[in-house]
Amino acid sequence: MNAEQPIIASSDASAPRERGWHSQIADDKAMLRAARDLTKDIAEARAAIYWPDMLGSALVGYVTLAAAILIENTALAVVLGIVSALTLYRALLFIHEISHLHRDALPGFRMGWNLFVGIPMLTPSFMYEGVHTLHHKRTQYGTVEDPEYLPLALMKPWSLPLFVLIALLAPVALLFRFAVLVPLGAVIPRIRQVTWQRFSALAINPEFRRRPPEGNLKRRVFWQEAGGFIWSWVLIGSVFAFGWRPLLIALAVVSVTATLNQLRTLVAHLWENEGEAMTVTAQFLDSVNVPPPGMIAEIWAPVGLRYHALHHLMPSMPYHSLPEAHRRLVGELGEDSTYHGANHAGMGVLVARIARSTMGRMR
């Protein structure tokens, strides 16, 4: 086998590959070298992009949420609620960038994001920091030790709608975590332990158990949980001051946001690995890019996540540089390269692919 090229079970990116194809793929060293060499000049996170994008998205989200609560016209309130869900979704997904930012990059951004987005949406950054990076470890990706991987394409058909619909409960679950489990855990160590291990990470692997926080993360967890606890009871207390309507509308908007994120997660990978360790190239091909010309992917996979496979090649590349990195790699490697094997047409095609695979499990 040529060490420069991997074995690929199918040249059609939209077609399911044969089971066990991951173990047949060696690293495409030419692609990995190009990804490194062609993007060195765009690898720095730019504060002039991060801050306005995050703050602007949050501001639009909160203003339209307030308008949806206050306005009496139901149809207009629904439209405003959808706009709020989409813009808050974009603001929330900066948690992914925070988990990859170098500690010296963008001073104050983590703190600002938590104050304006993470704590108000009861999803502070500790729920991703120290967890998401495990998903990028070469020896852990796609294995039982990966908190963000399930072989969904190899599961029963009913698992897909259940995977998506469970996200509807996320806002209530988060409210319960911070309002009830955090104070109980402060006085009952066993509750604290279970809460941390099972309910303190944005993970989809039910077997994942989070290890105790260490170093600077331990200090951040304390103040972020304190902020989440206070805010959760402000939300609960608002019922006595303003009635149920504002809280229920806010929970509904966040439910839409959580469900959209779960749909994005459903198509972020092909989910075809059965637990074996994989090369970087195999991980790349099990991940998904939905590049232009289509624009709708920028709505359901914002903040660079439409280039999720490329992100797995270069986890520290800032989101605003991924479109240019993609353009350079396509120009250098061409459409017949391994790189093209991770490019897909859109969410519908990907959902259909996974659904076909699960239906095959019925036979």
Secondary structure, DSSP 8 states (H G I E B T S, - for coil): --TTS---S-S-TTS---TTGGGG----HHHHHHHHHTSGGG-S--HHHHHHHHHHHHHHHHHHHHHHHH---HHHHHHHHHHHHHHHHHHHTHHHHHHHS-TTSSTTHHHHHIIIIITTTT--GGGTTTTHHHHT-TTTTTSTT-TT---GGGS-TTHHHHHHHGGGGHHHHHHHIIIIIHHHHHH-HHHHHHHHHHHSS----TT-------HHHHHHHHHHHHHHHHHHHHHHHHHHHH-HHHHHHHHHHHHHHHHHHHHHHHTTB-----S----HHHHHHTB-B--TT--THHHHSTTTTTBHHHHHH-TTS-GGGHHHHHHHHHHHH-TTSGGGGGB-S-HHHHHHHHHHHHHGGG-
